[in-house]
């Protein structure tokens, strides 16, 4: 089954980060997702801070991204980092359809708890960028920010495996979805990315109608792109500019 070559979940999650809140989210099809929320609290009557719904990459779980979670929170963002079905403590097994449902459930969960859609930015890394673009198409986010994300899965597979990449079909086709995206987009990519070539990030950006901006992570590889302070600053600035009253 091709999903075994797409998803690489880790079931071992570390302790809850200091200052974060544990959340449990139920999906439309009955799965239970484990999540952490970090950042400033919502205050009655005050302008809400931007909230990121963070869809991570295809390997590991939220436990391996603690420093990034806290780094974004320190920049004044609320961040809901959740694990897809089959990852960490979440129930079920991952699939393309399933992870799209997971992102929608995370968004709906946050809205149900009082967060306005106009203050939510869909944020994703690598495969999670494709999930975030799909979320931006399905729910009224303030914007979408993606890091190290591809045009479609087959393009990455072709880069690594040649003609065998065609076996990926049209899965995770973000390039097609971008034509229907109606919110601001931030595309960030490391110019030394050895997994998802920088050129695919440029092509993804070119496919978007706009408004859009591109952030080049100088010297950034695939697995260290999010460690760039400049990248975190760019994500925070994008969220603050676009997540507000409408």
Backbone as CSV, one residue per row, in Angstrom:
resi,resn,N_x,N_y,N_z,CA_x,CA_y,CA_z,C_x,C_y,C_z
1,UNK,0.853,-1.198,0.000,0.000,0.000,0.000,0.884,1.243,0.000
2,UNK,0.572,2.200,-0.885,1.466,3.334,-1.064,1.542,4.212,0.173
3,UNK,0.496,4.222,1.033,0.540,5.061,2.225,1.695,4.693,3.143
4,UNK,2.144,3.443,3.092,3.272,3.047,3.933,4.559,3.717,3.477
5,UNK,4.573,4.311,2.285,5.726,5.058,1.790,5.512,6.572,1.908
6,UNK,4.373,6.947,2.482,4.034,8.357,2.605,4.054,8.830,4.052
7,UNK,3.551,8.014,4.941,3.418,8.401,6.348,4.384,7.599,7.218
8,UNK,5.079,8.316,8.107,6.039,7.684,9.006,5.785,8.150,10.443
9,UNK,4.699,7.657,11.031,4.331,8.130,12.375,5.212,7.559,13.471
10,UNK,5.332,8.331,14.538,6.019,7.902,15.746,4.984,7.968,16.867
11,UNK,4.848,6.872,17.607,3.848,6.806,18.674,4.365,7.365,19.997
12,UNK,5.632,7.604,20.128,6.210,8.049,21.398,6.239,9.575,21.475
13,UNK,5.422,10.117,22.361,5.341,11.562,22.541,5.927,11.922,23.903
14,UNK,6.730,12.956,23.921,7.330,13.396,25.175,6.342,14.133,26.054
15,UNK,6.833,14.725,27.140,5.954,15.425,28.085,5.394,16.713,27.508
16,UNK,4.293,17.146,28.075,3.673,18.412,27.691,4.647,19.552,27.950
17,UNK,4.915,20.406,26.959,5.849,21.522,27.171,5.350,22.469,28.256
18,UNK,6.276,23.071,28.976,5.931,24.027,30.027,5.103,25.166,29.451
19,UNK,3.978,25.452,30.064,3.122,26.543,29.624,2.116,26.166,28.563
20,UNK,2.203,24.955,28.011,1.266,24.515,26.981,0.068,23.822,27.625
21,UNK,-0.980,23.694,26.850,-2.220,23.060,27.297,-2.494,21.843,26.420
22,UNK,-2.901,20.750,27.033,-3.220,19.550,26.259,-4.652,19.623,25.763
23,UNK,-4.861,19.210,24.536,-6.195,19.193,23.943,-6.469,17.822,23.313
24,UNK,-7.735,17.473,23.240,-8.188,16.282,22.517,-9.276,16.713,21.554
25,UNK,-9.161,16.285,20.312,-10.041,16.723,19.234,-10.697,15.503,18.597
26,UNK,-12.003,15.563,18.399,-12.724,14.466,17.749,-13.033,14.837,16.302
27,UNK,-12.694,13.953,15.383,-12.909,14.210,13.962,-14.320,13.815,13.537
28,UNK,-14.680,14.239,12.345,-15.999,13.927,11.783,-16.256,12.422,11.716
29,UNK,-15.197,11.647,11.471,-15.374,10.197,11.356,-14.995,9.458,12.639
30,UNK,-14.947,10.172,13.761,-14.830,9.519,15.053,-13.437,9.244,15.575
31,UNK,-12.391,9.747,14.917,-11.046,9.578,15.459,-10.787,10.628,16.546
32,UNK,-9.861,10.305,17.448,-9.539,11.205,18.557,-8.088,11.648,18.395
33,UNK,-7.896,12.951,18.230,-6.576,13.500,17.953,-5.997,14.157,19.195
34,UNK,-4.711,13.927,19.399,-3.991,14.545,20.511,-3.366,15.844,20.026
35,UNK,-3.439,16.902,20.856,-2.929,18.210,20.443,-2.385,18.984,21.634
36,UNK,-1.517,19.939,21.332,-0.998,20.879,22.323,-1.307,22.292,21.853
37,UNK,-1.698,23.148,22.794,-1.900,24.556,22.501,-0.920,25.374,23.327
38,UNK,-0.196,26.264,22.663,0.752,27.148,23.350,0.513,28.579,22.896
39,UNK,0.884,29.533,23.749,0.752,30.936,23.397,-0.200,31.671,24.305
40,UNK,-0.406,32.962,24.049,-1.248,33.786,24.923,-2.705,33.327,24.912
41,UNK,-3.368,33.527,26.028,-4.771,33.133,26.148,-5.672,34.148,25.460
42,UNK,-6.880,33.708,25.097,-7.878,34.619,24.573,-8.459,35.417,25.733
43,UNK,-8.581,36.724,25.566,-9.116,37.587,26.614,-10.402,38.239,26.123
44,UNK,-11.439,38.187,26.934,-12.731,38.764,26.565,-12.584,40.250,26.271
45,UNK,-13.101,40.668,25.114,-13.080,42.074,24.743,-11.797,42.548,24.106
46,UNK,-10.743,41.749,24.156,-9.456,42.150,23.582,-9.319,41.630,22.157
47,UNK,-8.482,42.289,21.371,-8.196,41.801,20.025,-7.482,40.460,20.130
48,UNK,-8.023,39.415,19.530,-7.404,38.096,19.692,-6.070,38.007,18.962
49,UNK,-5.098,37.335,19.564,-3.830,37.130,18.859,-4.028,36.151,17.715
50,UNK,-3.178,36.184,16.701,-3.283,35.196,15.624,-3.112,33.777,16.174
51,UNK,-3.871,32.861,15.611,-3.786,31.449,15.996,-3.352,30.630,14.792
52,UNK,-2.311,29.829,14.959,-1.880,28.916,13.909,-2.466,27.538,14.158
53,UNK,-3.047,26.944,13.148,-3.377,25.522,13.175,-2.230,24.832,12.459
54,UNK,-1.365,24.159,13.214,-0.113,23.628,12.690,-0.261,22.166,12.285
55,UNK,-0.119,21.926,10.985,-0.116,20.568,10.432,1.335,20.200,10.126
56,UNK,1.862,19.230,10.859,3.292,18.919,10.728,3.584,18.028,9.521
57,UNK,4.841,17.680,9.357,5.262,16.858,8.230,4.854,15.405,8.377
58,UNK,5.374,14.563,7.489,4.898,13.175,7.427,5.618,12.230,8.369
59,UNK,6.567,12.737,9.164,7.316,11.862,10.074,7.279,12.416,11.492
60,UNK,7.374,11.508,12.469,7.452,11.911,13.868,6.101,12.215,14.473
61,UNK,6.045,13.256,15.298,4.816,13.723,15.926,5.077,15.089,16.547
62,UNK,4.104,15.629,17.252,4.262,16.971,17.815,5.364,17.028,18.868
63,UNK,5.668,15.890,19.501,6.686,15.886,20.546,8.064,16.275,20.051
64,UNK,8.352,16.019,18.789,9.652,16.355,18.228,9.753,17.789,17.749
65,UNK,8.700,18.570,17.959,8.660,19.942,17.445,8.438,20.955,18.566
66,UNK,8.769,20.565,19.777,8.505,21.401,20.941,9.165,22.769,20.850
67,UNK,10.429,22.815,20.448,11.140,24.090,20.416,10.536,25.044,19.396
68,UNK,10.061,24.518,18.281,9.421,25.365,17.274,8.084,25.876,17.812
69,UNK,7.328,25.001,18.459,6.056,25.386,19.066,6.260,26.550,20.033
70,UNK,7.245,26.415,20.918,7.507,27.456,21.909,8.071,28.716,21.262
71,UNK,8.877,28.547,20.215,9.422,29.704,19.517,8.337,30.547,18.873
72,UNK,7.346,29.898,18.286,6.230,30.635,17.691,5.384,31.300,18.771
73,UNK,5.163,30.591,19.877,4.388,31.156,20.982,5.092,32.387,21.564
74,UNK,6.418,32.328,21.649,7.177,33.470,22.178,7.069,34.694,21.278
75,UNK,6.670,34.482,20.042,6.490,35.600,19.109,5.056,36.125,19.147
76,UNK,4.297,35.726,20.149,2.959,36.262,20.357,1.846,35.532,19.642
77,UNK,2.128,34.347,19.101,1.116,33.569,18.400,0.545,32.482,19.305
78,UNK,-0.735,32.197,19.142,-1.315,30.984,19.718,-1.111,29.882,18.687
79,UNK,-0.652,28.738,19.119,-0.341,27.655,18.186,-1.013,26.376,18.651
80,UNK,-1.897,25.836,17.813,-2.505,24.537,18.075,-1.785,23.522,17.196
81,UNK,-0.914,22.729,17.826,-0.170,21.677,17.113,-0.856,20.354,17.413
82,UNK,-1.298,19.674,16.394,-2.036,18.419,16.581,-1.329,17.292,15.848
83,UNK,-1.589,16.078,16.298,-1.069,14.906,15.599,-2.158,14.292,14.734
84,UNK,-1.792,13.975,13.484,-2.715,13.273,12.610,-3.124,11.939,13.229
85,UNK,-4.187,11.395,12.730,-4.591,10.035,13.108,-3.423,9.072,12.888
86,UNK,-3.192,8.222,13.883,-2.105,7.253,13.784,-0.761,7.776,14.236
87,UNK,-0.667,9.062,14.540,0.577,9.660,15.015,0.461,9.945,16.516
88,UNK,1.580,9.776,17.230,1.574,10.090,18.650,0.477,9.345,19.383
89,UNK,-0.347,10.068,20.119,-1.422,9.455,20.901,-2.759,9.481,20.186
90,UNK,-2.773,9.943,18.941,-4.018,9.998,18.181,-4.425,8.604,17.719
91,UNK,-5.719,8.367,17.650,-6.229,7.068,17.218,-6.211,6.947,15.696
92,UNK,-6.447,5.734,15.198,-6.610,5.514,13.772,-5.325,5.290,13.017
93,UNK,-5.419,5.348,11.700,-4.286,5.166,10.794,-4.349,6.262,9.739
94,UNK,-3.202,6.831,9.342,-3.213,7.973,8.421,-3.541,7.586,6.985
95,UNK,-4.159,8.523,6.290,-4.435,8.424,4.862,-4.593,9.850,4.350
96,UNK,-4.569,10.031,3.047,-4.720,11.387,2.522,-6.056,11.991,2.932
97,UNK,-7.129,11.249,2.696,-8.453,11.742,3.071,-8.520,12.000,4.571
98,UNK,-7.931,11.104,5.351,-7.981,11.213,6.799,-7.285,12.441,7.343
99,UNK,-6.098,12.744,6.829,-5.371,13.902,7.380,-6.051,15.219,6.999
100,UNK,-6.754,15.247,5.865,-7.537,16.431,5.544,-8.660,16.609,6.568
101,UNK,-9.317,15.513,6.927,-10.362,15.573,7.952,-9.799,16.018,9.296
102,UNK,-8.570,15.580,9.589,-7.942,15.949,10.861,-7.731,17.457,10.956
103,UNK,-7.259,18.067,9.883,-7.025,19.515,9.892,-8.334,20.278,10.061
104,UNK,-9.368,19.842,9.366,-10.675,20.483,9.501,-11.176,20.363,10.937
105,UNK,-10.984,19.186,11.547,-11.414,18.986,12.930,-10.667,19.908,13.882
106,UNK,-9.367,20.106,13.655,-8.581,20.996,14.501,-9.084,22.433,14.380
107,UNK,-9.371,22.862,13.166,-9.912,24.207,12.936,-11.261,24.359,13.634
108,UNK,-12.166,23.419,13.412,-13.504,23.501,13.993,-13.452,23.462,15.520
109,UNK,-12.533,22.675,16.058,-12.359,22.583,17.504,-11.973,23.942,18.081
110,UNK,-11.056,24.628,17.429,-10.601,25.918,17.940,-11.707,26.968,17.818
111,UNK,-12.451,26.943,16.727,-13.562,27.877,16.559,-14.631,27.631,17.616
112,UNK,-14.903,26.363,17.900,-15.914,26.025,18.907,-15.520,26.529,20.290
113,UNK,-14.237,26.734,20.515,-13.760,27.207,21.807,-13.605,28.734,21.857
114,UNK,-14.105,29.409,20.828,-14.171,30.861,20.872,-13.219,31.614,19.971
115,UNK,-12.391,30.917,19.208,-11.465,31.599,18.296,-12.185,31.951,17.000
116,UNK,-12.082,33.208,16.590,-12.732,33.626,15.349,-11.954,33.114,14.139
117,UNK,-12.636,32.613,13.110,-11.930,32.161,11.907,-11.007,33.209,11.319
118,UNK,-11.375,34.496,11.445,-10.570,35.566,10.867,-9.235,35.749,11.574
119,UNK,-9.040,35.069,12.709,-7.748,35.159,13.401,-6.934,33.879,13.261
120,UNK,-7.398,32.943,12.421,-6.728,31.646,12.271,-5.944,31.580,10.959
121,UNK,-4.700,31.178,11.063,-3.849,30.925,9.899,-3.518,29.440,9.855
122,UNK,-3.744,28.814,8.708,-3.355,27.417,8.508,-1.862,27.384,8.220
123,UNK,-1.132,26.647,9.039,0.336,26.618,8.952,0.786,25.175,8.800
124,UNK,1.625,24.898,7.788,2.048,23.524,7.569,3.470,23.424,7.079
125,UNK,4.112,22.333,7.422,5.479,22.056,6.977,5.476,20.801,6.112
126,UNK,6.189,20.839,5.013,6.349,19.694,4.122,4.976,19.153,3.710
127,UNK,4.695,17.881,3.964,3.387,17.333,3.614,2.275,18.092,4.327
128,UNK,2.566,18.592,5.529,1.586,19.385,6.245,1.215,20.670,5.538
129,UNK,2.080,21.152,4.666,1.730,22.306,3.858,0.601,21.980,2.899
130,UNK,0.644,20.781,2.319,-0.443,20.346,1.452,-1.743,20.240,2.242
131,UNK,-1.645,19.745,3.472,-2.825,19.648,4.338,-3.356,21.044,4.651
132,UNK,-2.463,21.993,4.905,-2.872,23.358,5.235,-3.517,24.066,4.049
133,UNK,-3.002,23.819,2.854,-3.616,24.407,1.661,-5.025,23.857,1.474
134,UNK,-5.208,22.569,1.703,-6.540,21.973,1.620,-7.460,22.567,2.679
135,UNK,-6.927,22.808,3.885,-7.730,23.423,4.935,-8.143,24.834,4.547
136,UNK,-7.225,25.592,3.957,-7.539,26.942,3.520,-8.605,26.984,2.441
137,UNK,-8.721,25.903,1.685,-9.766,25.808,0.669,-11.110,25.461,1.303
138,UNK,-11.075,24.702,2.402,-12.313,24.186,2.992,-12.874,25.048,4.117
139,UNK,-12.038,25.838,4.759,-12.478,26.639,5.883,-12.008,28.091,5.714
140,UNK,-12.745,29.061,6.298,-12.434,30.486,6.099,-11.267,30.973,6.956
141,UNK,-10.079,30.502,6.656,-8.875,30.937,7.366,-8.517,32.374,6.976
142,UNK,-7.714,33.005,7.821,-7.202,34.342,7.490,-6.079,34.268,6.475
143,UNK,-5.394,33.142,6.411,-4.283,32.967,5.497,-3.718,31.578,5.618
144,UNK,-2.788,31.258,4.741,-2.114,29.957,4.733,-0.621,30.200,4.627
145,UNK,0.153,29.570,5.509,1.616,29.672,5.481,2.203,28.269,5.392
146,UNK,3.058,28.028,4.402,3.625,26.701,4.207,5.144,26.778,4.111
147,UNK,5.798,25.753,4.630,7.258,25.689,4.666,7.704,24.353,4.075
148,UNK,8.641,24.389,3.140,9.230,23.172,2.552,8.171,22.279,1.915
149,UNK,7.230,22.892,1.232,6.080,22.163,0.679,6.222,21.991,-0.833
150,UNK,5.640,20.927,-1.331,5.761,20.553,-2.746,4.512,20.929,-3.537
151,UNK,4.621,20.845,-4.848,3.500,21.088,-5.746,2.498,19.942,-5.675
152,UNK,2.989,18.737,-5.822,2.195,17.521,-5.622,3.164,16.393,-5.306
153,UNK,2.670,15.368,-4.671,3.544,14.302,-4.198,4.309,13.637,-5.341
154,UNK,3.674,13.493,-6.494,4.321,12.834,-7.626,5.568,13.581,-8.080
155,UNK,5.590,14.899,-7.936,6.750,15.678,-8.355,7.957,15.387,-7.463
156,UNK,7.719,15.203,-6.162,8.798,14.826,-5.256,9.267,13.414,-5.560
157,UNK,8.310,12.510,-5.761,8.658,11.121,-6.046,9.441,10.990,-7.345
158,UNK,9.084,11.779,-8.348,9.801,11.726,-9.627,11.239,12.209,-9.454
159,UNK,11.439,13.211,-8.600,12.792,13.722,-8.348,13.686,12.634,-7.761
160,UNK,13.115,11.802,-6.884,13.913,10.788,-6.195,13.931,9.431,-6.913
161,UNK,12.840,9.092,-7.600,12.703,7.734,-8.138,12.478,7.686,-9.639
162,UNK,12.556,8.809,-10.317,12.375,8.807,-11.754,10.962,8.414,-12.157
163,UNK,10.809,7.620,-13.208,9.479,7.252,-13.700,8.593,6.564,-12.662
164,UNK,9.190,5.924,-11.650,8.390,5.280,-10.611,7.579,6.296,-9.817
165,UNK,7.968,7.544,-9.904,7.224,8.582,-9.207,5.788,8.701,-9.670
166,UNK,5.501,8.219,-10.880,4.136,8.269,-11.399,3.178,7.437,-10.553
167,UNK,3.710,6.502,-9.763,2.862,5.673,-8.912,2.146,6.495,-7.846
168,UNK,2.669,7.681,-7.570,2.022,8.544,-6.570,0.745,9.169,-7.101
169,UNK,0.535,9.108,-8.407,-0.689,9.637,-8.992,-0.870,11.123,-8.727
170,UNK,-2.104,11.514,-8.430,-2.416,12.920,-8.176,-2.605,13.212,-6.693
171,UNK,-1.960,12.441,-5.850,-2.129,12.608,-4.416,-1.467,13.897,-3.931
172,UNK,-2.094,14.504,-2.937,-1.593,15.745,-2.337,-1.229,16.765,-3.427
173,UNK,-2.201,17.079,-4.266,-1.992,17.983,-5.398,-2.295,19.421,-4.972
174,UNK,-1.323,20.072,-4.359,-1.511,21.450,-3.895,-1.552,22.439,-5.050
175,UNK,-0.827,22.140,-6.093,-0.800,23.058,-7.240,-2.205,23.270,-7.793
176,UNK,-2.995,22.210,-7.884,-4.360,22.336,-8.377,-5.238,23.119,-7.406
177,UNK,-5.030,22.908,-6.112,-5.861,23.584,-5.108,-5.577,25.082,-5.033
178,UNK,-4.357,25.483,-5.322,-4.007,26.891,-5.179,-4.830,27.795,-6.086
179,UNK,-5.303,27.256,-7.193,-6.142,28.053,-8.076,-7.475,28.409,-7.451
180,UNK,-7.855,27.658,-6.408,-9.130,27.909,-5.735,-8.950,28.598,-4.383
181,UNK,-7.702,28.838,-3.987,-7.437,29.460,-2.693,-7.694,30.958,-2.780
182,UNK,-8.426,31.486,-1.835,-8.837,32.896,-1.887,-8.314,33.705,-0.714
183,UNK,-7.272,33.239,-0.062,-6.710,33.967,1.084,-5.215,34.180,0.853
184,UNK,-4.598,35.105,1.598,-3.156,35.336,1.434,-2.334,34.086,1.709
185,UNK,-1.224,33.971,0.990,-0.365,32.790,1.074,1.078,33.188,1.305
186,UNK,1.721,32.509,2.243,3.169,32.615,2.443,3.798,31.279,2.089
187,UNK,4.757,31.306,1.179,5.512,30.101,0.817,6.961,30.334,1.238
188,UNK,7.487,29.452,2.083,8.877,29.536,2.525,9.584,28.239,2.168
189,UNK,10.830,28.344,1.725,11.541,27.134,1.287,13.048,27.325,1.453
190,UNK,13.714,26.286,1.928,15.157,26.308,2.026,15.804,26.095,0.671
191,UNK,16.822,26.897,0.360,17.418,26.791,-0.973,18.413,25.639,-1.090
192,UNK,18.574,24.846,-0.010,19.386,23.629,-0.070,18.572,22.400,0.319
193,UNK,17.279,22.500,0.168,16.389,21.389,0.527,16.712,20.165,-0.332
194,UNK,17.117,19.081,0.312,17.493,17.863,-0.403,16.342,16.881,-0.554
195,UNK,15.206,17.146,0.096,14.039,16.257,0.020,13.006,16.806,-0.952
196,UNK,12.590,18.029,-0.725,11.669,18.726,-1.632,12.466,19.846,-2.288
197,UNK,12.886,19.683,-3.531,13.757,20.666,-4.175,13.195,22.089,-4.118
198,UNK,14.102,23.033,-3.976,13.723,24.446,-3.906,12.852,24.840,-5.096
199,UNK,13.121,24.261,-6.257,12.371,24.597,-7.463,10.888,24.276,-7.315
200,UNK,10.568,23.231,-6.549,9.157,22.895,-6.348,8.470,23.947,-5.486
201,UNK,9.202,24.498,-4.529,8.653,25.596,-3.750,8.382,26.817,-4.622
202,UNK,9.299,27.095,-5.545,9.102,28.216,-6.460,7.901,27.966,-7.371
203,UNK,7.754,26.731,-7.830,6.626,26.404,-8.698,5.297,26.491,-7.945
204,UNK,5.318,26.078,-6.696,4.116,26.181,-5.872,3.702,27.645,-5.736
205,UNK,4.676,28.487,-5.456,4.409,29.920,-5.323,3.855,30.491,-6.628
206,UNK,4.445,30.093,-7.743,4.005,30.614,-9.042,2.567,30.223,-9.357
207,UNK,2.125,29.075,-8.840,0.774,28.588,-9.126,-0.303,29.348,-8.366
208,UNK,0.072,30.077,-7.328,-0.904,30.802,-6.513,-1.283,32.118,-7.176
209,UNK,-2.556,32.461,-7.091,-3.040,33.685,-7.726,-2.660,34.929,-6.935
210,UNK,-2.518,34.791,-5.640,-2.192,35.938,-4.798,-3.413,36.411,-4.027
211,UNK,-3.222,37.288,-3.033,-1.942,37.862,-2.607,-1.002,36.806,-2.025
212,UNK,0.295,36.976,-2.280,1.242,35.954,-1.878,2.608,36.568,-1.652
213,UNK,3.426,35.855,-0.886,4.818,36.279,-0.706,5.682,35.037,-0.573
214,UNK,6.951,35.186,-0.931,7.895,34.069,-0.897,9.029,34.412,0.059
215,UNK,9.383,33.457,0.904,10.499,33.643,1.833,11.539,32.564,1.549
216,UNK,12.682,32.994,1.089,13.793,32.073,0.818,14.600,31.873,2.099
217,UNK,14.754,30.617,2.523,15.534,30.304,3.710,16.953,30.007,3.241
218,UNK,17.836,30.983,3.356,19.201,30.848,2.843,19.944,29.742,3.585
219,UNK,20.443,28.761,2.824,21.169,27.646,3.407,20.297,26.615,4.092
220,UNK,18.981,26.761,3.978,18.061,25.868,4.680,17.902,24.527,3.997
221,UNK,18.001,23.466,4.776,17.721,22.109,4.306,16.286,21.754,4.669
222,UNK,15.879,20.538,4.325,14.493,20.165,4.578,14.197,20.051,6.064
223,UNK,15.087,19.434,6.804,14.800,19.132,8.204,15.233,20.205,9.188
224,UNK,15.838,21.284,8.698,16.220,22.351,9.631,15.596,23.697,9.269
225,UNK,14.706,23.704,8.286,14.133,24.975,7.837,13.400,25.708,8.953
226,UNK,12.649,24.963,9.759,11.872,25.596,10.815,12.740,26.112,11.957
227,UNK,13.994,25.716,11.998,14.891,26.192,13.053,15.415,27.594,12.770
228,UNK,15.093,28.140,11.612,15.560,29.468,11.237,14.773,30.544,11.978
229,UNK,15.422,31.342,12.844,14.708,32.435,13.515,14.062,33.403,12.527
230,UNK,14.729,33.639,11.405,14.175,34.550,10.406,12.880,33.997,9.823
231,UNK,12.811,32.678,9.678,11.596,32.050,9.168,10.465,32.193,10.177
232,UNK,10.752,31.938,11.442,9.717,32.088,12.468,9.234,33.531,12.542
233,UNK,10.163,34.485,12.387,9.785,35.900,12.359,8.862,36.187,11.174
234,UNK,9.175,35.593,10.028,8.375,35.819,8.829,6.971,35.247,8.988
235,UNK,6.876,34.067,9.589,5.560,33.456,9.833,4.747,34.324,10.791
236,UNK,5.388,34.793,11.862,4.697,35.635,12.839,4.220,36.944,12.199
237,UNK,5.074,37.563,11.374,4.697,38.809,10.720,3.522,38.585,9.757
238,UNK,3.568,37.495,9.001,2.483,37.166,8.074,1.186,36.976,8.836
239,UNK,1.232,36.243,9.958,0.027,35.992,10.742,-0.549,37.293,11.298
240,UNK,0.312,38.156,11.812,-0.174,39.413,12.399,-0.790,40.324,11.325
241,UNK,-0.232,40.302,10.143,-0.734,41.167,9.071,-2.086,40.710,8.532
242,UNK,-2.343,39.413,8.595,-3.536,38.884,7.921,-4.629,38.382,8.850
243,UNK,-4.280,38.099,10.099,-5.271,37.593,11.046,-5.817,38.751,11.868
244,UNK,-6.943,39.284,11.474,-7.518,40.400,12.194,-8.973,40.586,11.825
245,UNK,-9.616,41.633,12.315,-11.041,41.881,12.026,-11.302,42.017,10.535
246,UNK,-12.447,41.475,10.120,-12.850,41.603,8.708,-14.308,42.045,8.615
